[in-house]
Each structure stands twice: as structure tokens, then as C-alpha cells.
Amino acid sequence: MEAVAIVTILALGQFILFSVQVGSMRGKHGVKAPAVTGHPDFERVFRVQQNTMEQLVAFIPALWIFAYLVDPLWGAGMGLVFIIGRFIYRSSYVKDPASRSIGFTITFIPIAVMLVWSLVAAVRVYF
């Protein structure tokens, strides 16, 4: 389970990094809190941070449930794919929001796989 803890910490660290980048863009472009609109560069970084937070709501429970019911090392591996996908998503979104699909897909697949696989494992144990 230590590998899952490490991946969780890395994912949260990535979110913190994205949050710091939002703060930096606020200063660079003069977007004063609580505003969430302004310069397009700020808005893109802000949306990446917000979308990452939205994904973490599904990712972290899926990761830990999968690790408990199926396999922690496989879960940690899929967690690393999630983190890589988030960096790809960020890079693509900041350049051109229309190009975010690949990063989003790389992020979505591990969550979906872990949730479905965990459900199957739980149902098999229950019944």
C-alpha cells in the first residue's frame, strides 16, 4: 500500500503545483481574487487546476478502493498513468483547449478501469 500512498501524494502535489501556477498567473495578468475570468492565459491555467480537482474526487477513492480490493501495485501503476495524463492535459489545454482530448482520455481510462474492476471484485466477494 506504500506505493499507493506515494502515488496519492504525487497526485496531490501535482494539484498543488497547478494551484501555485494559478496564483502566479493571477499576479502576472492582474486577475484579482475572487475573479475567475480575465486574461485567456489565466483562464486556461485556472481551468486545468479546476478540472484536476474535479478528477481527483473520482481518482483518489477509485485508487484506494482498487488497491484494497484488487492489487496495490497495479493501482499505483494506473495512478502514475493518471498523473502523466494530467500533465499532458495541462500542456495541451494551455496551448489550445481544443487539443485536450488525449490528456483527458489518458486521465479518464485509469479511473474507469479501477472503478469497474473494483466493482467486479466487490460483487464477486459479496456474492
N, C-alpha and C positions, 0 to 999 in steps of 0.2 A: 504493500500500500504506500510505501515511501515514494515510489515513482509517481503515483497518482497525486500525492501531496506536492511533489516538485512541479509537476505539470500545472496543478492548480495555482501554485504560487507564480509560476511563469505567466500564466494567462492573466492573473490579476495584476502582475507587474506590467504586462503589455497594456492593459486598460489604464493603469496609472500613467504610463508613458503617453498614451493617446490623450489623456486628460491634461497633462502638462503641455502638450502641443497645442491644445485648445487655448489654454491660458496665454501661451506665447503668441498665438495668432490674434488673440484679443488685443494684446498690447501693441503688436505690430500694426494692426489695422484700425485701432481706436474703437473697438466694439466694447462698449461699457456694459458690465453686468447690470441688469438681468437680460439684456438684449441677446437674442439668439439669431438675429439676422444682421446683415451688414455686408461687408466685403465678401465676394464669392469664395475666395481662398479660405477665409474664416469659416464660412458656412460648410464647405466641404470637409474640413478637418472636424468641425463640430458634429456633422452627420456621421462621420466614421466613428467618433467616440460614442455617440448615442446608439448607433447600430450595434457596436461592440457590446455595450452594456445590455442591450436587448437580447443579444445572442448568449451572453453569459448566464442569463436567467434560465435558459434551457440547458446550456452546456455543462455547468458545474453539477447540477443534480444528476444529469444523464451520465456524466463521467463517474461519479461516486457510486451510483446505483449499479452501473455496469461493472465497475471494479469489484463490488461486493458480490454480485450475483454471477458474474461470468469470469472475468480474468483481469487483474490489475495491470499487468504488463501490456496486454492488448489495449486496455483503456488508456494507459499512458501514451501508447503509440498513436492512437486515434486523437488523443488530446494534442499531441505535437502537430499532427496534421491540421487540426483546428487552428492552432496558433500561427502556423505558416500561412494558412488560408486568410487569416485576419490581416497579416502583413501584406499579402498580395492584394486583398480587398482595399486596404488603405492606399497602397501605391496607385492602384488603378483608379480609385474614386477621386483622389486628389488631382490626378491628371485629367480625367474625363469621367464624370459619374456614370455615363452610359456604358463604360467598359468594366464595370464592377462585377459582372456576372461570374467570371471564372473564380475570383476570390470568394464570392458569396457561395458558390457551389462547393468549393473546397472546404469551406466552413460548415456548410449545411450537412454534407454527407456524413461526417463522423457523428454528428448529433443524432441524425436519423437512424444510422446503423446501431448506435449504442442504445437508443430508446427501444427500437424494435427488438433487438437481440435480448435486451434486458426483460422486456415484456414476455417474450417466448420463454426465457429461462424461469421467470417467476411463475408463469402459468404451469409450466411443466412440474415445478416443485410443489405448487399448490394442489394440483390435481394428480 
